Every structure is written in C-alpha cells, then in structure tokens.
C-alpha cells in the first residue's frame, strides 16, 4: 500500500533522531555488499569445519575482519535453523538470532490477526522474525534503533514480502497504524537463580511499554515467559503463553482487537493446540486433590506458565496430587499434546536407602529425575542413588496429599 507507506514515513520522520554511530567496520555492511554476499554464498556451500575453511587459500586472501564476518554469520545461520527453516538464507546478528521469533510461532501469531488490517508496525523489529509471515495484503514497517539489525531486517523480509525498514526510537514514534508488534530487548535482573527463572526488565521499560500500548491500542507485546508484568499492562489485554515441543518460548500480551481482555491462554506447537480461561476463573479451577491414580500426567510448560493446569484437569477428568502443584493424575489414559503421560509403577517414600535399593534391584543405570514442590537438587540425588545397570527409570520427587513422596513412573510412548 503505497499511500500507507508514505503516510507512515512522513509521520515517523520526527522520531528518526537516533544519533548516527561512529564510522566503524560493520560485518553486516560487508555481508550485504556484492562481494560479501558472493563470499557468504561460497562459505555456505562449503561443508568443511571452520578451521579447514579458514585455512583454504582463497580465505587467506581476505582480511581477518572479513573472515570473521563470514564464519560468524555461517555459525549464526546454523544455530538459527532450529528457529526457521530458511535460516541458511538469512542475515543475523547475535542478539537478533537469540531473540528472533521462531517460524511456527510467527505463523501462528500472524494467523491470529483480526481481518481488515491495512498497516502494521513491527517495533524493535530486530532481524524480522515477526514480520516475515504477516499477510501480504498488510503494509509492514520495521522500526529499530540498531543499524545492523535493520540491514538484516531488509534482507530477511525481502525473502518473503515487501516491508519498509526505519531507524527510529520507538518510544518517540508518534505515527498511525492499525496495530503493532513489539519485541523489546530483555535484561536479566537475577542471574544466579537456581531454577534459571530470571526476572527480566524490558527495554524500553514498563512505563514506556504502557505508553506505547495506550497510544496504538491494538498491540502484541512479546515478552519472556517468566516476565513479572505490571497489573496496569496485564489487566488491559490477553495473556498468551506460547510453547513448542514442551518449551515455553514467549508470553504475548494482546491488547485491543488483537486479543480479549481478561483472558489467559496457552498454545502448544506444532499443532497449535490451545487451552484458555478467563483470569478471574483460574482460582476456582484448583482444589480437586486426590490420591495417586493409575496414570501420572505432567502438563507442558506453557500450560504451567499460564497456571491453566487446574483448568486442564477439569476438562480431562484428572485431579491434582497436591494443592497448587502442577502434577496431575487419573485412572484413564488421556492423549493430548498438552500432557506428558506416564504409567504409575509405585509410590515410594523420600528415603535415601529405600530409593537406592530400588535403583540397585532394578539394575537402573539411566535415571531421569523430575521434581516439583520439593526443594531438592536432582544431580545431588543422582549421585546419592548411584545408578548402575542397563535399565532406565523415571523418578518424580513431589508432594502427595501434603506429604513428600517419590513416584516411580514409566513414560507411555504408544
């Protein structure tokens, strides 16, 4: 939409006040040149490892800076293949690759957009993960402060669609679009947490994000799944936790017509199976606590993050083993992408000698340890139990009807 693009550029001009960086060599500038692009193509076709490749005669004719740019980009592309099927063709920065929305999640998020949108701005766009799969009829604008991120954004979006890249401070951007995606950078505030569930502060900060949401209305704010969100932001939108193969990857706060105020939702890829409830109903979903049944169930992480495991238990006829612990049980076999399923073999006491005898008698050498509700270190217990043998086992350290217990379970893979 040429008119929409022109309107966006005119209104965004006042925000394009990011200081120009010092003139220093840019790896992305080199890689987007005709020479760099040709060399990168050759490097990607070469199957040798970095040492053998960098020792080849033609590589030795390049400067150290050029060789480093080529090898680093190749490494970033290979790492990014776990996120996107076309990563071998993309240009990436280290931070951009780390924070880029994966292909399944980007496609899903694009599919949830309401009809009738003409313009969408991708704020803090990075290398473009969220823009790549937006519907072709929508005019897309990527906005970022970082010059190299925008170089990558231009290259990557050109593989899929038309998009305009703009260098600007998103906190000063006062333009008109039908909606925005925003993916703020995340700073770890607690780096030594044992469970690695770091509290994070976005950049732009919470106050700036709330101002952005208030200005644009229709927003999809991408945050880390463990983010502690201010009530002023969480209460105005829908909280959607997105997971893929039992890894919770992000929390999207959806506001305006992009979501439904007061709802909480968990979605598990690749099948995009979802469970949802109104936030006000969540407390009422907890409370059915019963003894261990024939089956043990572990909800996938996005369901746990969303605190929807009580709702899932109600919908599937299961129950909790203890209070607010996200372990479920039942006497029927439930097949669901939202549940990992195990057959219960026995319940044991939290006694080191008894557990060691269990491992010894079963000739167990491969031991998987799960825990929830007990302050134990799996690796410490693994050393205590001294697994040795050709068999495998799964132990679950948890609470059963208020008491510490260890469950021996067996994955049901059929």
C-alpha positions as a printed Julia matrix, in Angstrom:
414×3 Matrix{Float64}:
   0.0     0.0    0.0
   1.99    2.97  -1.31
  -0.22    5.6    0.33
   0.01    3.91   3.72
   3.79    3.61   3.42
   4.16    7.28   2.52
   1.9     8.32   5.41
   3.91    6.2    7.85
   7.23    7.63   6.69
   6.03   11.23   6.94
   4.64   10.77  10.46
   7.7     8.81  11.61
  10.22   11.46  10.49
  10.18   13.24  13.85
  11.24   10.03  15.61
  14.23    9.39  13.35
  16.59   11.11  15.71
  18.82    8.22  16.68
  22.41    9.52  16.82
  24.48    8.21  13.93
  27.08    5.76  15.21
  30.8     6.28  14.77
  32.09    5.02  11.45
  33.41    1.6   12.41
  33.53   -1.55  10.31
  30.17   -3.31  10.13
  30.07   -7.03   9.43
  26.52   -6.77   8.11
  27.5    -3.9    5.8
  30.24   -6.1    4.35
  27.93   -9.1    4.02
  25.27   -7.06   2.23
  27.8    -5.77  -0.33
  28.05   -7.61  -3.64
  31.46   -9.02  -2.7
  30.35  -10.07   0.79
  27.15  -11.67  -0.46
  29.06  -13.75  -3.02
  31.65  -14.83  -0.47
  28.97  -15.75   2.05
  27.26  -17.87  -0.59
  30.52  -19.72  -1.17
  31.08  -20.21   2.55
  27.58  -21.66   2.99
  28.22  -24.15   0.18
  31.43  -25.38   1.83
  30.86  -28.3    4.2
  34.28  -28.14   5.88
  34.6   -27.06   9.51
  35.74  -23.54  10.4
  39.4   -24.46  10.86
  39.7   -26.2    7.49
  37.68  -23.5    5.75
  39.65  -20.58   7.19
  42.88  -22.3    6.12
  41.84  -22.56   2.48
  43.9   -20.41   0.04
  41.02  -18.17  -1.03
  40.06  -17.4    2.57
  43.63  -16.43   3.38
  43.43  -13.65   0.8
  40.72  -11.94   2.91
  41.27   -9.7    5.9
  40.76  -11.02   9.43
  37.64   -8.84   9.67
  36.14  -10.36   6.52
  36.95  -13.95   7.52
  35.44  -13.38  10.95
  32.27  -11.87   9.48
  31.79  -14.83   7.15
  32.41  -17.55   9.72
  30.34  -15.87  12.41
  27.41  -15.47  10.02
  27.61  -19.11   8.99
  27.56  -20.18  12.64
  24.57  -17.93  13.38
  22.65  -19.35  10.43
  23.24  -22.94  11.52
  22.08  -22.12  15.06
  19.0   -20.35  13.71
  17.88  -23.42  11.77
  16.2   -24.61  14.95
  14.01  -21.5   14.7
  13.42  -21.07  10.99
  13.57  -23.41   8.01
  15.12  -20.72   5.78
  17.77  -19.55   8.22
  20.54  -20.54   5.79
  19.44  -17.63   3.58
  19.01  -15.03   6.32
  21.3   -12.38   7.76
  21.52  -12.39  11.54
  23.06  -10.58  14.47
  23.9   -12.48  17.68
  21.16  -10.73  19.67
  18.75  -10.87  16.76
  19.2   -14.61  16.34
  18.71  -15.18  20.06
  15.52  -13.14  20.27
  14.03  -13.93  16.85
  10.53  -15.38  16.96
  10.55  -18.95  15.67
   8.8   -19.78  12.41
   5.9   -21.8   13.92
   5.15  -19.07  16.46
   5.42  -16.27  13.88
   2.97  -18.06  11.57
   0.57  -18.67  14.44
   0.73  -15.05  15.63
   0.12  -13.78  12.09
  -2.88  -16.08  11.83
  -4.47  -14.54  14.93
  -4.6   -11.04  13.49
  -8.12   -9.63  13.01
  -9.43   -9.06   9.5
  -9.29   -5.67   7.86
  -5.81   -4.56   8.93
  -4.02   -2.39   6.38
  -0.88   -1.33   8.26
   1.22   -2.97  10.98
   4.41   -1.65  12.57
   6.95   -4.15  13.91
   8.61   -2.13  16.68
  12.02   -3.25  17.98
  11.88   -5.43  14.87
  15.38   -6.89  15.16
  16.1    -9.25  12.27
  12.41   -9.54  11.39
  11.08  -12.79  12.81
   7.58  -11.42  13.46
   7.33   -9.59  10.12
   8.21  -12.46   7.8
   4.86  -14.23   7.85
   2.41  -11.33   8.18
  -0.32  -11.41   5.49
   0.84   -9.99   2.17
  -2.05   -7.52   1.95
  -0.79   -5.69   5.06
   1.78   -2.88   4.7
   4.56   -3.68   7.17
   7.05   -1.27   8.75
  10.04   -2.47  10.76
  11.42    0.0   13.31
  14.63   -0.36  15.29
  17.46    1.77  16.66
  20.19   -0.61  15.53
  21.61   -0.1   12.03
  22.83   -3.67  11.64
  19.5    -5.08  12.79
  17.81   -3.05  10.07
  20.29   -4.29   7.46
  19.35   -7.84   8.43
  15.66   -6.92   8.53
  15.71   -5.56   4.97
  17.48   -8.66   3.67
  15.27  -11.15   5.54
  11.9    -9.59   4.79
  12.84   -9.38   1.09
  12.9   -13.2    1.1
   9.2   -13.25   1.98
   7.42   -9.96   1.35
   7.66   -6.18   0.95
   8.49   -4.21   4.1
   9.88   -0.78   4.96
  12.76   -0.51   7.47
  13.09    2.65   9.55
  15.76    3.62  12.07
  13.98    5.3   14.98
  13.47    5.38  18.72
  10.18    3.54  19.23
   9.45    5.49  22.42
   9.31    8.71  20.38
   7.44    7.3   17.4
   4.06    9.02  17.03
   2.61    7.56  13.86
  -0.66    5.95  12.87
  -1.01    2.27  12.04
  -3.76   -0.27  12.55
  -1.69   -2.24  15.06
   1.8    -3.11  16.25
   4.03   -5.96  17.2
   6.75   -5.02  19.69
   9.61   -7.23  20.86
  11.55   -5.28  23.5
  15.02   -6.41  24.49
  15.17   -8.25  27.82
  17.69   -7.63  30.6
  18.22  -10.33  33.23
  17.92   -8.83  36.72
  18.63  -12.03  38.63
  21.38  -14.12  37.07
  22.1   -16.63  39.86
  18.64  -18.08  40.4
  18.86  -21.83  40.9
  15.91  -22.57  38.65
  17.17  -20.15  35.98
  13.76  -18.44  36.01
  15.18  -14.96  35.72
  13.13  -11.88  36.39
  13.53   -9.58  33.41
  13.13   -5.89  32.7
  12.31   -4.99  29.1
  14.0    -2.25  27.11
  12.03    0.01  26.56
  10.91   -0.25  30.21
   7.46   -0.96  31.6
   6.33    2.68  31.71
   7.35    3.22  28.09
   5.63   -0.01  27.01
   2.42    1.04  28.71
   2.57    4.39  26.91
   3.1     2.59  23.58
   0.15    0.26  24.23
  -2.07    3.2   25.17
  -1.06    5.08  22.0
  -1.56    2.26  19.48
  -4.35    0.25  21.13
  -4.05   -2.89  19.01
  -0.8    -4.46  20.21
   1.02   -7.78  20.5
   3.77   -7.29  23.1
   6.3   -10.13  23.1
   7.92  -10.83  26.48
   9.89  -13.58  28.15
   7.64  -16.34  29.59
   8.8   -15.55  33.15
   8.29  -11.79  32.95
   6.72  -10.17  36.02
   4.22   -7.9   34.28
   2.73   -4.81  35.98
  -1.0    -5.08  36.6
  -1.56   -1.94  34.55
  -0.4    -3.85  31.46
  -1.67   -7.37  32.16
  -5.19   -6.22  33.04
  -5.78   -4.44  29.73
  -5.17   -7.44  27.49
  -5.0   -11.16  26.94
  -2.05  -13.14  28.3
  -0.98  -15.81  25.8
   1.83  -18.26  26.6
   3.33  -19.9   23.51
   5.23  -23.18  23.63
   6.82  -25.56  21.18
   7.7   -29.18  21.97
   7.37  -28.6   25.72
   9.44  -25.43  25.84
   7.6   -22.23  26.78
   9.14  -19.69  24.43
   7.29  -16.44  24.99
   4.44  -14.57  26.57
   2.45  -12.32  24.27
   0.28   -9.64  25.82
  -2.51   -8.92  23.31
  -4.45   -5.68  23.61
  -7.31   -4.04  21.72
  -8.67   -6.08  18.83
  -5.53   -8.26  18.9
  -6.8   -10.12  21.98
  -9.57  -10.45  24.58
  -9.21   -8.51  27.79
  -9.11  -10.67  30.9
  -8.32  -13.98  29.19
  -5.37  -16.31  29.73
  -4.36  -18.74  27.01
  -1.68  -21.4   26.45
  -0.83  -22.71  22.98
   1.44  -25.66  22.22
   3.11  -26.08  18.85
   3.48  -27.54  16.34
  -0.24  -28.42  16.3
  -1.3   -25.08  17.9
  -3.44  -26.88  20.47
  -4.8   -24.32  22.93
  -6.44  -24.12  26.33
  -7.86  -20.92  27.77
  -9.91  -19.42  30.57
 -10.84  -16.06  31.98
  -8.28  -14.94  34.55
 -10.98  -14.41  37.17
 -11.95  -18.1   36.92
  -8.46  -19.54  37.45
  -8.58  -19.73  41.28
 -11.76  -21.81  41.1
 -10.01  -24.41  38.92
  -7.72  -25.51  41.75
  -8.85  -27.71  44.61
  -9.62  -31.21  43.39
  -6.83  -33.08  45.16
  -6.88  -36.87  45.33
  -4.55  -39.77  45.89
  -2.37  -41.2   43.15
  -4.22  -42.89  40.31
  -3.04  -45.33  37.66
  -1.64  -42.56  35.47
   0.66  -39.61  36.17
   0.47  -36.52  33.95
   2.82  -33.58  33.55
   1.3   -30.58  31.7
   3.56  -28.95  29.1
   5.4   -25.86  30.26
   3.21  -23.25  28.54
   0.19  -24.62  30.43
   2.1   -24.46  33.71
   3.29  -20.91  33.0
  -0.26  -19.82  32.3
  -1.5   -21.51  35.52
  -4.04  -23.37  33.43
  -3.25  -26.85  34.72
  -6.31  -26.77  37.01
  -8.5   -25.93  34.02
  -6.83  -28.72  32.04
  -7.5   -31.15  34.9
 -11.18  -30.2   34.93
 -11.52  -30.6   31.17
  -9.85  -34.02  31.11
 -11.31  -35.53  34.3
  -7.98  -35.54  36.11
  -7.0   -34.21  39.54
  -4.03  -32.67  41.31
  -1.8   -34.62  43.64
  -1.28  -31.69  45.98
  -2.61  -28.14  46.31
  -1.25  -25.9   43.56
   1.42  -28.29  42.28
   1.15  -28.79  38.51
   1.27  -32.59  38.58
  -1.94  -34.4   37.67
  -3.2   -37.94  37.99
  -6.13  -40.1   36.95
  -7.3   -43.62  36.2
  -7.79  -43.19  32.47
  -5.32  -42.79  29.64
  -5.55  -39.26  28.21
  -3.86  -38.48  24.9
  -3.23  -34.75  24.48
  -0.39  -32.56  23.16
  -0.82  -30.59  26.4
   0.05  -33.54  28.64
   3.07  -35.8   29.02
   1.77  -39.2   30.05
   3.31  -41.79  32.41
   2.09  -45.08  33.81
   2.46  -45.23  37.61
   4.59  -48.14  38.79
   4.8   -47.39  42.52
   4.87  -44.68  45.18
   7.96  -44.55  47.4
   8.98  -42.59  50.48
  11.64  -39.9   50.4
  14.22  -42.21  51.97
  17.73  -42.42  50.54
  18.35  -46.06  51.48
  15.0   -47.27  50.14
  15.47  -45.37  46.9
  19.0   -46.69  46.46
  17.72  -50.25  46.91
  15.04  -49.57  44.31
  17.66  -48.43  41.83
  20.03  -51.28  42.67
  17.4   -54.03  42.48
  16.17  -52.74  39.14
  19.7   -52.54  37.68
  18.94  -48.97  36.69
  21.79  -47.07  35.03
  19.86  -44.31  33.23
  17.9   -42.25  35.75
  15.58  -39.35  34.9
  14.63  -37.21  37.9
  11.69  -34.78  37.89
  10.76  -32.52  40.78
   8.06  -30.08  41.73
   7.03  -28.92  45.2
  10.19  -30.18  46.94
  13.43  -28.25  47.4
  15.8   -30.95  46.18
  18.69  -30.93  43.72
  18.28  -33.69  41.1
  22.02  -34.02  40.48
  22.76  -34.39  44.2
  20.22  -37.19  44.43
  21.55  -38.81  41.3
  24.96  -39.07  42.98
  23.38  -40.43  46.16
  21.44  -43.14  44.34
  24.45  -44.29  42.29
  22.57  -45.64  39.25
  24.34  -48.58  37.62
  22.99  -51.06  35.13
  21.42  -51.41  31.71
  17.85  -50.35  32.57
  16.27  -46.89  32.81
  13.78  -45.33  35.2
  11.96  -42.07  35.93
  11.57  -40.8   39.5
   9.29  -37.88  40.41
  10.09  -36.03  43.64
   6.94  -34.2   44.73
   4.24  -33.89  47.37
   1.38  -36.37  47.58
  -1.59  -35.22  49.66
   0.65  -32.84  51.59
   3.5   -35.27  52.24
   6.84  -35.66  50.49
   6.86  -38.63  48.12
   8.8   -40.14  45.25
   6.9   -41.71  42.38
   8.38  -44.25  40.03
   6.69  -43.81  36.67
   7.16  -45.08  33.15
   6.66  -42.94  30.0
   3.78  -44.13  27.84
   5.08  -43.63  24.31
   2.42  -45.63  22.46
